[in-house]
Amino acid sequence: MNAFSSLMDGFGTALTPINLLWAAVGVLLGTAIGVLPGIGPAMAVALLLPVTYGLEPTGAFIMFAGIYYGAMFGGSTTSILLNTPGESAAVVAAIEGNPMAKSGRGAQALAAAAIGHFAGGMIGTVLLVALAPKVADLAVDIGAPDYFAIMVLAFIAVTSVLGSSRIRGLASLLIGLTLGLVGLDQMTGQQRLTFGSLQLADGIDVVIVAVGLFAIGEALWVAAHLRRTSGHAIPVGRPWLGRKDVKRTWKSWLRGPLIGFPFGAIPAGGAEIPTFLSYATEKRLSKHKDEWGKGAIEGVAGPESASSASAAGTLVSMLTLGLPTTAVAAVMLAAFQQYGIQPGPLLFERESELVWGLIASLFVGMVLLLALNLPLAPVWAKLLRIPRPYLYAGILFFAAVGAYAVGGEALDLVILLIIGLIGFGMRRYGLPVLPAVIGVILGPNAEQQLRRALQISDGSVSGLVDTPFSVSVYAVVALILLWPLLRKLARGLLKSRRNVTE
């Protein structure tokens, strides 16, 4: 009841005219910046951090929250329409969303994503209010073996459900893990695959890899085929979800937060892992197996709901522990420190008005995001009416600008082109792109957690399975790997029984 009354006080703060204005400005800016390839919510918050120096803390953080959610939706917009994720959490939306857009259902995909963000954000924020202390305790208790087990599950889940074969999925994952090795060893400081270049010592940024594999690879692939076929504008289609679409997606919208919120609250990769796992879950549960890879709307609704709920989960550990689990949370932590505020267990007591005003503004921001972007779905989808030569020329331009903005180094543009050529080759030989991206995102962290777990156990492999949580996760991994074999054996047994009865 105390949390409920505090939340009501927070609404009193968030619904003042000036704070409503900051929330609306944040949502609009976040969506507009998120639409640009390569510029995600972390960069948006970082760029706008100096702008808030003159604002009082509550208004500044309410605007930051709006930017966060708005940029996440903006990233999924370009991911769906142009196969160009604005940030890493929007990568999964391209798998089913882009085929939907190409088949003339871009507006429906955007509407499913917008409602998914709304549902995930609302449920996630309710869970934030109700479960913050318990989730924070869970996050403290999880150790290196558990983190590594979670990441192995993400690797196996993604490579098992994507592509025409598991071998191709694993090959793509190995490409990503190799790219993730570039830079300094986090434990020893040893240079790896840098070829003596100081610019590569910090590694290759995830944004450059995602934009290169998706945007540049897609643009080159389309350009190669446009030599034989003329490009035509893609029809936008009906702007709203039909009854059949809602019937297929409402369960996905509700399942997404159950996956996204817990993963957002623990330092295990932010919104990337839950979106991958949500996609795998929806594919397993779907009754429309033949549509996957060609534009299954559940593959947009579930991951987008999980992504939005993960954002709320991220705030749990950031506010209660001072532990940022994503790049955006790290920037927001810097913003707190800029105002002389230290997130942690005492934050709810010392800065009660600010914290509960921020949490209440998340509800307000979700409503604003849905109200602004649901009517705009047909407008965004009209991007597809642009003839493809001009459209992909624009994508190449903005992708280059986004990649250059990451580090301000000309070498980033060269790396972007090289990775784009790798993406083109992967499309040519049927390798799915997503496992490579997850390999880059989670590979370095997985390696670090593996080495920590082995150090704790003095090099004993048994240290990787010395907790009930890690054992449970590995049991799920084994089930995923053995499922095709078990299914084949079950079918063989059924067939033999039928032959015997006949």
Order of alpha helices (4+ residues) and beta strands (2+ residues): alpha-alpha-alpha-alpha-alpha-alpha-alpha-alpha-beta-beta-alpha-alpha-alpha-alpha-alpha-alpha-alpha-alpha-alpha-alpha-alpha-alpha
